[in-house]
C-alpha cells in the first residue's frame, strides 16, 4: 500500500472540508475500500474517517411513515432492526443474504451503496485491460472468463455487475439516497444513483466530487405483507449472486394489484424490471402470467460466451420469487 494521510472527522462539516482536497476518500467500515487499496486497485492520497459522526448513525421514522436509515448504520443492525424487519422485510432479507456475519457487522449502509464490482479483472492489476480501473485500456472480461458478468445494460467498455444485495432491494422499494456536499444537500432517486457503464465505466454513481452520503430514505411501507428476496448463487454462504430477485407485491386475493421487481447479478446497476411489473398489474398470480412477465424482464439481453444461462435463470428466479412473495410457493 502507498503512504496515505488520515483524518478522523467529528462532524459532517469537517468531513466535507477535508474532502475538498484532491485524492481524498471517505471511509466507514472499510470492508471494500481497504481490500481495493491493499490490492493496488484504488490509491487514495487521504482517508477521512466518518465513523464518529453521530448524525449519520441512526434509524428514524419520517413524517409520511417512511424510514430514514443513516449512512453509518451497520448492515447487521439495519437487517435486524424491528422497523426494518416489520415494515421492509425485503430489505432485511437482502441484507442478511449478503457477505458473512462478520462483514455485515462492519459494513455500513453508505458503504454498501458504493460497493465496487467484484469483476476479477478489475480486482487484479496484473490484467492491464480494465476500463473501470484504467479508462481507455479495454475490457479483459469480453474475451475472458465472463460467467459472472452482465447480460443487461452493458457496453463494449464494461460488462461488470453491481455486487450488492442491499442495492437490489432498495431499487425495488424506490428508495431515495440523501447526500450533502459543496453545493448543499440533494436527494437522488435510487434509479438515478447508480450508472450503466456506457463510455465511462469508471464512474459507478452519479455522486459529485466531495459529496457524502448521509442517509437512505424509504417510502411508506406498501409491500410488507408480500415480499421476497431470492438469491441464486454457487454456494449457500459468502458468495455473490449469479442472479438475484427482489420481488414486492400488493395483493387483492389472488390478483396482483402492484408489483415491484428488481434484479441483481445481471447488470452494472440494480436492474428494475419495469415491463414485467406493468405486465403483472391487475393479473392473477398464475404460472402463465408470471412466465410471460419474466420473459419481458430479459428482453434485449446480450449474454457473453460463459453466461447465456443467466437469461433462463433470471426468468425462473423471477417466477419463483414472485410466487413466494405472493404466498403460493
Secondary structure, DSSP 8 states (H G I E B T S, - for coil): ----EEEE-SSHHHHHHHTTSTTEEEESS-TTHHHHHHTTS---SEEEE-TT-GGGS-EEE-TTS-EEEETT-BHHHHHH-HHHHHH-HHHHHHHHHSS-HHHHHH-BHHHHHT-----HHHH-TTS--BTTTSTTS-BGGGTS--TTS-SSS-BTTB------SHHHHHHHTT-EEEEEETTEEEEEEGGGTB---TT-TT--B---TT-EEEEEEE-----TTSEEEEEE-SSSSS---SEEEEEEEEEETTEEEEEEEEEESSSSS-EE-HHHHHHHTTEE--HHHHHHHHHHHTTT----TT-THHHHHHHHHHHHHHHHHHT--
